[in-house]
């Protein structure tokens, strides 16, 4: 596990050609869990497949903005405390069809994302064949999970704090929560 707290560099990338970066490549190649806390300047986690091939858990908390290119092999993704993030998977071209298969992802937790509108706003088909644990807390602007097709065959409920809420379609659940703006206190 690598825990980064309050770092002041803009990019985490295992490649740059110098000796310091080569040792970082060795660390990243064996890394299973990366936790990033309050790294306001960190913008990019460059996750070339060979460098982060064993990364299964990514947690990013209280950073201003972040681009992570290593979602494919993740089993757990936790994101929280971003004031400015509007989407997690950034749409590059809304007119183009894209398919993203996060086949390993089992756990997705989204916390305190005040301006999050959607997990993905582009015309993407998102497939989560293993996803069975979703938590969304304090996401008042989240209108839907994605604009494209969504497949979550193992997901039966969306958690709000300690309580399960709704079964079935994740997109419909998030849309209904947005319409109702269900206060968390109702379940506490």
FIKOLZA-1660 file (N, C-alpha, C; in steps of 0.1 Angstrom, whole numbers, plus 5000, padded with zeros to 4 digits):
% residues 188
   i   px   py   pz ch aa at
   1 5008 4988 5000  A  X  N
   1 5000 5000 5000  A  X CA
   1 5009 5012 5000  A  X  C
   2 5005 5022 4992  A  X  N
   2 5012 5035 4992  A  X CA
   2 5002 5046 4995  A  X  C
   3 5005 5053 5006  A  X  N
   3 4996 5064 5010  A  X CA
   3 5003 5077 5008  A  X  C
   4 4997 5086 5000  A  X  N
   4 5002 5099 4997  A  X CA
   4 4993 5109 5004  A  X  C
   5 4999 5118 5012  A  X  N
   5 4992 5128 5020  A  X CA
   5 4998 5141 5018  A  X  C
   6 4990 5151 5013  A  X  N
   6 4995 5165 5012  A  X CA
   6 5007 5166 5003  A  X  C
   7 5008 5158 4992  A  X  N
   7 5019 5159 4983  A  X CA
   7 5018 5172 4975  A  X  C
   8 5029 5177 4969  A  X  N
   8 5029 5189 4961  A  X CA
   8 5035 5187 4948  A  X  C
   9 5033 5176 4941  A  X  N
   9 5037 5174 4928  A  X CA
   9 5024 5172 4919  A  X  C
  10 5026 5174 4906  A  X  N
  10 5014 5175 4897  A  X CA
  10 5011 5161 4891  A  X  C
  11 5021 5152 4890  A  X  N
  11 5019 5140 4883  A  X CA
  11 5026 5128 4890  A  X  C
  12 5019 5117 4891  A  X  N
  12 5025 5105 4896  A  X CA
  12 5026 5095 4884  A  X  C
  13 5038 5094 4879  A  X  N
  13 5041 5086 4867  A  X CA
  13 5054 5078 4870  A  X  C
  14 5054 5065 4867  A  X  N
  14 5066 5057 4870  A  X CA
  14 5076 5058 4859  A  X  C
  15 5074 5066 4848  A  X  N
  15 5084 5067 4838  A  X CA
  15 5089 5081 4836  A  X  C
  16 5102 5083 4835  A  X  N
  16 5107 5096 4832  A  X CA
  16 5122 5094 4827  A  X  C
  17 5127 5082 4829  A  X  N
  17 5141 5080 4824  A  X CA
  17 5152 5081 4834  A  X  C
  18 5149 5087 4845  A  X  N
  18 5160 5089 4855  A  X CA
  18 5159 5078 4866  A  X  C
  19 5170 5076 4874  A  X  N
  19 5171 5065 4883  A  X CA
  19 5160 5066 4894  A  X  C
  20 5156 5078 4898  A  X  N
  20 5145 5079 4908  A  X CA
  20 5132 5073 4903  A  X  C
  21 5130 5076 4890  A  X  N
  21 5117 5071 4884  A  X CA
  21 5117 5056 4882  A  X  C
  22 5129 5051 4879  A  X  N
  22 5130 5036 4878  A  X CA
  22 5127 5029 4891  A  X  C
  23 5131 5034 4902  A  X  N
  23 5127 5028 4915  A  X CA
  23 5112 5030 4917  A  X  C
  24 5106 5041 4913  A  X  N
  24 5092 5043 4914  A  X CA
  24 5085 5033 4906  A  X  C
  25 5090 5030 4894  A  X  N
  25 5084 5020 4885  A  X CA
  25 5083 5006 4893  A  X  C
  26 5094 5002 4899  A  X  N
  26 5094 4990 4907  A  X CA
  26 5083 4990 4918  A  X  C
  27 5082 5001 4925  A  X  N
  27 5072 5002 4936  A  X CA
  27 5058 5001 4930  A  X  C
  28 5055 5008 4919  A  X  N
  28 5042 5009 4913  A  X CA
  28 5038 4995 4907  A  X  C
  29 5048 4988 4902  A  X  N
  29 5045 4975 4895  A  X CA
  29 5040 4965 4905  A  X  C
  30 5043 4966 4918  A  X  N
  30 5039 4957 4928  A  X CA
  30 5028 4963 4937  A  X  C
  31 5024 4975 4935  A  X  N
  31 5014 4982 4943  A  X CA
  31 5000 4976 4941  A  X  C
  32 4993 4973 4952  A  X  N
  32 4979 4969 4951  A  X CA
  32 4970 4980 4955  A  X  C
  33 4974 4988 4965  A  X  N
  33 4965 4999 4970  A  X CA
  33 4972 5012 4969  A  X  C
  34 4965 5022 4964  A  X  N
  34 4970 5036 4963  A  X CA
  34 4960 5045 4970  A  X  C
  35 4964 5052 4980  A  X  N
  35 4955 5061 4987  A  X CA
  35 4961 5075 4986  A  X  C
  36 4953 5084 4981  A  X  N
  36 4958 5098 4978  A  X CA
  36 4949 5107 4987  A  X  C
  37 4955 5115 4996  A  X  N
  37 4947 5124 5005  A  X CA
  37 4953 5138 5003  A  X  C
  38 4944 5148 5001  A  X  N
  38 4947 5162 5002  A  X CA
  38 4959 5166 4994  A  X  C
  39 4960 5160 4982  A  X  N
  39 4971 5164 4973  A  X CA
  39 4966 5174 4962  A  X  C
  40 4965 5186 4966  A  X  N
  40 4958 5196 4958  A  X CA
  40 4964 5199 4945  A  X  C
  41 4977 5197 4943  A  X  N
  41 4984 5199 4930  A  X CA
  41 4984 5187 4921  A  X  C
  42 4982 5175 4927  A  X  N
  42 4982 5163 4919  A  X CA
  42 4971 5163 4909  A  X  C
  43 4974 5162 4896  A  X  N
  43 4964 5163 4886  A  X CA
  43 4963 5150 4878  A  X  C
  44 4974 5143 4877  A  X  N
  44 4974 5131 4868  A  X CA
  44 4981 5119 4875  A  X  C
  45 4974 5108 4875  A  X  N
  45 4980 5095 4878  A  X CA
  45 4981 5087 4865  A  X  C
  46 4993 5087 4860  A  X  N
  46 4995 5080 4847  A  X CA
  46 4997 5065 4849  A  X  C
  47 4987 5058 4847  A  X  N
  47 4987 5043 4850  A  X CA
  47 4989 5035 4838  A  X  C
  48 5001 5035 4832  A  X  N
  48 5004 5026 4821  A  X CA
  48 5001 5012 4826  A  X  C
  49 4996 5003 4818  A  X  N
  49 4992 4989 4823  A  X CA
  49 5004 4982 4829  A  X  C
  50 5016 4983 4824  A  X  N
  50 5027 4976 4829  A  X CA
  50 5032 4982 4842  A  X  C
  51 5029 4995 4845  A  X  N
  51 5034 5001 4857  A  X CA
  51 5025 4999 4869  A  X  C
  52 5012 4998 4867  A  X  N
  52 5003 4996 4878  A  X CA
  52 4995 4984 4876  A  X  C
  53 5001 4973 4871  A  X  N
  53 4994 4961 4867  A  X CA
  53 4987 4954 4879  A  X  C
  54 4992 4956 4891  A  X  N
  54 4986 4950 4903  A  X CA
  54 4977 4959 4911  A  X  C
  55 4975 4971 4906  A  X  N
  55 4967 4980 4914  A  X CA
  55 4953 4976 4914  A  X  C
  56 4947 4973 4926  A  X  N
  56 4933 4969 4926  A  X CA
  56 4924 4978 4934  A  X  C
  57 4931 4987 4942  A  X  N
  57 4923 4996 4951  A  X CA
  57 4929 5010 4949  A  X  C
  58 4920 5020 4945  A  X  N
  58 4924 5034 4944  A  X CA
  58 4914 5042 4952  A  X  C
  59 4920 5050 4961  A  X  N
  59 4912 5059 4970  A  X CA
  59 4917 5073 4968  A  X  C
  60 4909 5082 4964  A  X  N
  60 4913 5096 4962  A  X CA
  60 4904 5105 4971  A  X  C
  61 4910 5112 4980  A  X  N
  61 4902 5120 4989  A  X CA
  61 4907 5135 4990  A  X  C
  62 4898 5144 4989  A  X  N
  62 4901 5158 4991  A  X CA
  62 4912 5164 4982  A  X  C
  63 4912 5161 4970  A  X  N
  63 4921 5166 4960  A  X CA
  63 4913 5176 4951  A  X  C
  64 4919 5186 4945  A  X  N
  64 4912 5195 4937  A  X CA
  64 4907 5189 4924  A  X  C
  65 4915 5183 4917  A  X  N
  65 4911 5176 4904  A  X CA
  65 4921 5165 4902  A  X  C
  66 4916 5155 4895  A  X  N
  66 4924 5143 4893  A  X CA
  66 4920 5136 4880  A  X  C
  67 4930 5131 4873  A  X  N
  67 4928 5123 4861  A  X CA
  67 4936 5110 4864  A  X  C
  68 4929 5099 4865  A  X  N
  68 4935 5086 4867  A  X CA
  68 4932 5077 4855  A  X  C
  69 4942 5071 4850  A  X  N
  69 4940 5063 4838  A  X CA
  69 4943 5049 4841  A  X  C
  70 4937 5044 4852  A  X  N
  70 4940 5030 4856  A  X CA
  70 4928 5024 4862  A  X  C
  71 4917 5025 4856  A  X  N
  71 4904 5020 4861  A  X CA
  71 4902 5005 4858  A  X  C
  72 4907 5001 4847  A  X  N
  72 4903 4988 4841  A  X CA
  72 4905 4976 4851  A  X  C
  73 4916 4976 4858  A  X  N
  73 4919 4964 4867  A  X CA
  73 4914 4966 4881  A  X  C
  74 4908 4978 4884  A  X  N
  74 4905 4981 4898  A  X CA
  74 4893 4972 4903  A  X  C
  75 4895 4968 4916  A  X  N
  75 4884 4960 4923  A  X CA
  75 4876 4970 4932  A  X  C
  76 4883 4980 4937  A  X  N
  76 4877 4990 4946  A  X CA
  76 4881 5004 4942  A  X  C
  77 4871 5013 4940  A  X  N
  77 4873 5027 4937  A  X CA
  77 4865 5035 4947  A  X  C
  78 4873 5044 4955  A  X  N
  78 4866 5052 4964  A  X CA
  78 4871 5067 4961  A  X  C
  79 4861 5076 4960  A  X  N
  79 4864 5090 4957  A  X CA
  79 4856 5098 4966  A  X  C
  80 4862 5108 4972  A  X  N
  80 4855 5117 4981  A  X CA
  80 4861 5131 4983  A  X  C
  81 4853 5140 4986  A  X  N
  81 4857 5153 4990  A  X CA
  81 4861 5163 4979  A  X  C
  82 4858 5160 4967  A  X  N
  82 4861 5169 4956  A  X CA
  82 4849 5179 4955  A  X  C
  83 4853 5191 4955  A  X  N
  83 4843 5202 4953  A  X CA
  83 4840 5204 4939  A  X  C
  84 4849 5203 4930  A  X  N
  84 4848 5207 4916  A  X CA
  84 4845 5195 4906  A  X  C
  85 4847 5183 4910  A  X  N
  85 4845 5172 4901  A  X CA
  85 4830 5171 4896  A  X  C
  86 4828 5170 4883  A  X  N
  86 4815 5169 4877  A  X CA
  86 4812 5155 4871  A  X  C
  87 4823 5148 4868  A  X  N
  87 4821 5134 4864  A  X CA
  87 4834 5126 4867  A  X  C
  88 4833 5113 4868  A  X  N
  88 4844 5105 4871  A  X CA
  88 4851 5100 4858  A  X  C
  89 4843 5095 4849  A  X  N
  89 4849 5091 4836  A  X CA
  89 4846 5103 4826  A  X  C
  90 4856 5109 4822  A  X  N
  90 4854 5122 4814  A  X CA
  90 4851 5118 4800  A  X  C
  91 4841 5124 4794  A  X  N
  91 4837 5121 4780  A  X CA
  91 4846 5130 4772  A  X  C
  92 4853 5123 4762  A  X  N
  92 4861 5130 4753  A  X CA
  92 4854 5136 4741  A  X  C
  93 4844 5129 4736  A  X  N
  93 4836 5133 4725  A  X CA
  93 4822 5127 4726  A  X  C
  94 4812 5136 4729  A  X  N
  94 4799 5131 4732  A  X CA
  94 4792 5125 4720  A  X  C
  95 4797 5128 4708  A  X  N
  95 4791 5123 4695  A  X CA
  95 4796 5109 4692  A  X  C
  96 4807 5105 4698  A  X  N
  96 4813 5092 4695  A  X CA
  96 4808 5082 4706  A  X  C
  97 4805 5070 4701  A  X  N
  97 4802 5059 4710  A  X CA
  97 4814 5052 4716  A  X  C
  98 4814 5050 4729  A  X  N
  98 4825 5043 4736  A  X CA
  98 4819 5032 4745  A  X  C
  99 4827 5022 4747  A  X  N
  99 4823 5011 4756  A  X CA
  99 4834 5010 4766  A  X  C
 100 4831 5010 4779  A  X  N
 100 4841 5008 4789  A  X CA
 100 4836 4996 4798  A  X  C
 101 4845 4987 4799  A  X  N
 101 4842 4974 4806  A  X CA
 101 4851 4974 4819  A  X  C
 102 4845 4977 4830  A  X  N
 102 4853 4977 4843  A  X CA
 102 4850 4963 4849  A  X  C
 103 4855 4953 4843  A  X  N
 103 4851 4939 4846  A  X CA
 103 4855 4934 4860  A  X  C
 104 4865 4941 4866  A  X  N
 104 4870 4937 4880  A  X CA
 104 4863 4944 4891  A  X  C
 105 4858 4956 4888  A  X  N
 105 4853 4965 4898  A  X CA
 105 4841 4959 4906  A  X  C
 106 4843 4957 4919  A  X  N
 106 4832 4952 4928  A  X CA
 106 4827 4962 4937  A  X  C
 107 4835 4972 4941  A  X  N
 107 4831 4982 4951  A  X CA
 107 4833 4996 4946  A  X  C
 108 4823 5004 4946  A  X  N
 108 4824 5018 4941  A  X CA
 108 4818 5027 4952  A  X  C
 109 4825 5036 4958  A  X  N
 109 4820 5045 4968  A  X CA
 109 4823 5059 4964  A  X  C
 110 4812 5067 4964  A  X  N
 110 4813 5081 4961  A  X CA
 110 4808 5090 4973  A  X  C
 111 4817 5098 4979  A  X  N
 111 4813 5105 4991  A  X CA
 111 4816 5120 4989  A  X  C
 112 4807 5128 4994  A  X  N
 112 4809 5143 4995  A  X CA
 112 4814 5149 4982  A  X  C
 113 4806 5146 4971  A  X  N
 113 4809 5152 4958  A  X CA
 113 4798 5161 4954  A  X  C
 114 4799 5174 4959  A  X  N
 114 4789 5184 4958  A  X CA
 114 4785 5187 4944  A  X  C
 115 4794 5187 4934  A  X  N
 115 4791 5191 4921  A  X CA
 115 4791 5180 4911  A  X  C
 116 4791 5167 4915  A  X  N
 116 4791 5156 4906  A  X CA
 116 4777 5155 4900  A  X  C
 117 4777 5156 4886  A  X  N
 117 4765 5155 4879  A  X CA
 117 4762 5141 4874  A  X  C
 118 4773 5133 4871  A  X  N
 118 4772 5120 4866  A  X CA
 118 4785 5113 4867  A  X  C
 119 4784 5100 4868  A  X  N
 119 4797 5092 4868  A  X CA
 119 4803 5093 4855  A  X  C
 120 4795 5093 4844  A  X  N
 120 4800 5095 4830  A  X CA
 120 4790 5102 4822  A  X  C
 121 4793 5114 4817  A  X  N
 121 4783 5122 4809  A  X CA
 121 4783 5119 4794  A  X  C
 122 4792 5112 4789  A  X  N
 122 4793 5109 4775  A  X CA
 122 4784 5098 4771  A  X  C
 123 4784 5095 4758  A  X  N
 123 4776 5084 4752  A  X CA
 123 4784 5071 4753  A  X  C
 124 4787 5067 4765  A  X  N
 124 4794 5055 4768  A  X CA
 124 4785 5044 4773  A  X  C
 125 4789 5032 4769  A  X  N
 125 4782 5020 4774  A  X CA
 125 4792 5016 4785  A  X  C
 126 4787 5015 4797  A  X  N
 126 4795 5011 4809  A  X CA
 126 4790 4998 4813  A  X  C
 127 4800 4989 4815  A  X  N
 127 4797 4975 4819  A  X CA
 127 4805 4972 4832  A  X  C
 128 4797 4968 4842  A  X  N
 128 4803 4965 4855  A  X CA
 128 4798 4951 4859  A  X  C
 129 4804 4940 4853  A  X  N
 129 4798 4927 4855  A  X CA
 129 4800 4922 4869  A  X  C
 130 4810 4927 4877  A  X  N
 130 4813 4922 4890  A  X CA
 130 4807 4931 4901  A  X  C
 131 4803 4943 4898  A  X  N
 131 4799 4954 4907  A  X CA
 131 4787 4949 4916  A  X  C
 132 4789 4948 4929  A  X  N
 132 4779 4944 4938  A  X CA
 132 4778 4953 4950  A  X  C
 133 4786 4963 4951  A  X  N
 133 4786 4972 4963  A  X CA
 133 4788 4986 4958  A  X  C
 134 4777 4994 4959  A  X  N
 134 4778 5008 4956  A  X CA
 134 4773 5017 4967  A  X  C
 135 4781 5027 4971  A  X  N
 135 4777 5037 4981  A  X CA
 135 4777 5051 4975  A  X  C
 136 4767 5058 4977  A  X  N
 136 4767 5072 4972  A  X CA
 136 4762 5081 4984  A  X  C
 137 4770 5090 4989  A  X  N
 137 4767 5098 5000  A  X CA
 137 4770 5113 4997  A  X  C
 138 4760 5121 4999  A  X  N
 138 4762 5136 4998  A  X CA
 138 4766 5139 4984  A  X  C
 139 4757 5137 4975  A  X  N
 139 4759 5140 4960  A  X CA
 139 4747 5147 4955  A  X  C
 140 4744 5159 4960  A  X  N
 140 4732 5166 4957  A  X CA
 140 4730 5170 4942  A  X  C
 141 4740 5171 4934  A  X  N
 141 4739 5175 4920  A  X CA
 141 4739 5163 4911  A  X  C
 142 4740 5151 4916  A  X  N
 142 4741 5139 4907  A  X CA
 142 4728 5136 4901  A  X  C
 143 4726 5139 4888  A  X  N
 143 4713 5137 4882  A  X CA
 143 4711 5122 4877  A  X  C
 144 4722 5116 4873  A  X  N
 144 4721 5102 4868  A  X CA
 144 4735 5096 4870  A  X  C
 145 4736 5083 4868  A  X  N
 145 4749 5076 4868  A  X CA
 145 4756 5077 4855  A  X  C
 146 4749 5075 4844  A  X  N
 146 4756 5077 4831  A  X CA
 146 4745 5080 4821  A  X  C
 147 4749 5086 4809  A  X  N
 147 4740 5089 4799  A  X CA
 147 4738 5078 4789  A  X  C
 148 4748 5069 4788  A  X  N
 148 4747 5058 4779  A  X CA
 148 4741 5045 4786  A  X  C
 149 4743 5034 4779  A  X  N
 149 4738 5022 4785  A  X CA
 149 4746 5017 4797  A  X  C
 150 4740 5010 4806  A  X  N
 150 4747 5006 4818  A  X CA
 150 4743 4992 4821  A  X  C
 151 4753 4984 4825  A  X  N
 151 4751 4970 4828  A  X CA
 151 4757 4967 4842  A  X  C
 152 4749 4964 4852  A  X  N
 152 4754 4960 4865  A  X CA
 152 4746 4948 4870  A  X  C
 153 4748 4936 4864  A  X  N
 153 4740 4925 4867  A  X CA
 153 4740 4920 4882  A  X  C
 154 4751 4922 4889  A  X  N
 154 4752 4917 4903  A  X CA
 154 4747 4928 4914  A  X  C
 155 4744 4940 4909  A  X  N
 155 4741 4950 4919  A  X CA
 155 4726 4949 4923  A  X  C
 156 4723 4949 4936  A  X  N
 156 4710 4947 4941  A  X CA
 156 4705 4959 4949  A  X  C
 157 4715 4967 4954  A  X  N
 157 4711 4979 4962  A  X CA
 157 4722 4989 4961  A  X  C
 158 4718 5002 4964  A  X  N
 158 4727 5013 4965  A  X CA
 158 4726 5017 4979  A  X  C
 159 4738 5019 4985  A  X  N
 159 4739 5022 5000  A  X CA
 159 4739 5037 5002  A  X  C
 160 4732 5042 5011  A  X  N
 160 4732 5055 5017  A  X CA
 160 4736 5054 5031  A  X  C
 161 4749 5057 5034  A  X  N
 161 4755 5055 5047  A  X CA
 161 4754 5040 5051  A  X  C
 162 4747 5036 5061  A  X  N
 162 4747 5022 5065  A  X CA
 162 4735 5015 5060  A  X  C
 163 4727 5021 5052  A  X  N
 163 4714 5015 5048  A  X CA
 163 4714 5013 5033  A  X  C
 164 4708 5002 5029  A  X  N
 164 4705 4999 5015  A  X CA
 164 4693 5007 5011  A  X  C
 165 4693 5011 4998  A  X  N
 165 4682 5018 4993  A  X CA
 165 4680 5014 4978  A  X  C
 166 4669 5009 4975  A  X  N
 166 4665 5006 4962  A  X CA
 166 4672 4994 4956  A  X  C
 167 4665 4986 4949  A  X  N
 167 4671 4975 4942  A  X CA
 167 4669 4977 4927  A  X  C
 168 4677 4971 4919  A  X  N
 168 4676 4972 4904  A  X CA
 168 4685 4981 4898  A  X  C
 169 4680 4988 4888  A  X  N
 169 4688 4997 4879  A  X CA
 169 4695 5008 4886  A  X  C
 170 4708 5009 4885  A  X  N
 170 4716 5019 4892  A  X CA
 170 4713 5033 4886  A  X  C
 171 4711 5034 4873  A  X  N
 171 4708 5047 4867  A  X CA
 171 4694 5052 4872  A  X  C
 172 4684 5044 4872  A  X  N
 172 4671 5047 4877  A  X CA
 172 4671 5051 4892  A  X  C
 173 4679 5044 4899  A  X  N
 173 4680 5047 4914  A  X CA
 173 4686 5061 4916  A  X  C
 174 4697 5064 4909  A  X  N
 174 4704 5077 4911  A  X CA
 174 4695 5088 4906  A  X  C
 175 4688 5086 4895  A  X  N
 175 4678 5096 4890  A  X CA
 175 4667 5098 4900  A  X  C
 176 4662 5088 4906  A  X  N
 176 4651 5089 4916  A  X CA
 176 4656 5096 4928  A  X  C
 177 4668 5093 4933  A  X  N
 177 4674 5100 4945  A  X CA
 177 4675 5114 4942  A  X  C
 178 4679 5118 4930  A  X  N
 178 4681 5132 4926  A  X CA
 178 4667 5139 4926  A  X  C
 179 4657 5133 4921  A  X  N
 179 4644 5139 4920  A  X CA
 179 4638 5141 4934  A  X  C
 180 4640 5131 4943  A  X  N
 180 4635 5131 4956  A  X CA
 180 4644 5139 4966  A  X  C
 181 4657 5140 4963  A  X  N
 181 4667 5146 4972  A  X CA
 181 4664 5140 4986  A  X  C
 182 4665 5127 4987  A  X  N
 182 4662 5120 4999  A  X CA
 182 4673 5124 5010  A  X  C
 183 4669 5130 5021  A  X  N
 183 4679 5134 5031  A  X CA
 183 4684 5121 5038  A  X  C
 184 4697 5121 5040  A  X  N
 184 4704 5110 5047  A  X CA
 184 4698 5108 5061  A  X  C
 185 4694 5119 5067  A  X  N
 185 4689 5118 5081  A  X CA
 185 4677 5110 5082  A  X  C
 186 4670 5108 5071  A  X  N
 186 4658 5100 5071  A  X CA
 186 4661 5085 5075  A  X  C
 187 4673 5081 5071  A  X  N
 187 4677 5068 5073  A  X CA
 187 4686 5065 5086  A  X  C
 188 4689 5076 5093  A  X  N
 188 4698 5075 5105  A  X CA
 188 4690 5072 5117  A  X  C
% end
